[in-house]
């Protein structure tokens, strides 16, 4: 990831998720911080990295507490 700002498509490719999942996460308040520039939605590299850290922390906490699942499953409407 060489670019400082990623488009939604670039972010989705890097995160291995689909666009619909990104927008579901965004609606649920669980997506990385993004900014609108004109009609484009952009995600900074820092926001992407912070989002990954949050997922790692949540996963580690869930594993310690015996909880399965995660933010992406919740955003998809799964339990």
Residue pairs with C-beta under 8 A, 6 or more apart in sequence:
1 14
1 45
1 48
3 10
3 45
4 44
4 45
5 42
5 43
5 44
5 45
6 14
6 42
6 43
6 44
6 45
6 48
7 40
7 41
7 42
8 19
8 22
8 34
8 41
8 43
9 19
11 22
11 32
11 43
11 48
12 18
12 19
12 21
12 22
14 48
15 22
15 48
17 25
17 72
21 72
21 75
21 76
22 31
23 31
24 75
24 76
24 77
25 31
25 71
25 72
25 75
26 34
27 75
28 71
28 74
28 75
30 71
30 74
30 75
31 51
32 43
32 47
32 48
32 50
32 51
33 43
33 44
33 47
33 50
34 41
34 42
34 43
34 47
35 41
35 42
35 44
36 42
54 71
55 70
55 71
55 72
58 70
58 71
59 70
61 67
62 68
62 69
62 70
69 78
69 79
73 79
